[in-house]
Amino acid sequence: MAAIIYGLCALTAFLCAYLLLQAYWRSHYRLLLWGSLCFTGLTLNNIFLVMDKLVLPLIDLSTLRLVTALAAMLLLLYGLIFDAE
């Protein structure tokens, strides 16, 4: 059951990143770009979660997951603060 939930979370984050990037290419509104980069990072975070919990349970990838989530949130925060119109 956990594998299905982790997979759906990764798929949802990927779909959000894809749709935001697609909207950015149409409108060129830069906040959409920062949002898509954030969700790309969250997709990587969810993939690392799957690898940490299911594929490689003996190797601790929690630091890598935290760094990836932090980088994703910092990208969105940067876009919200410095790229506001």
Secondary structure, 3 states (H helix, E strand, C coil): CHHHHHHHHHHHHHHHHHHHHHHHHHHCCHHHHHHHHHHHHHHHHHHHHHHHHHHCCCCCCHHHHHHHHHHHHHHHHHHHHHCCC
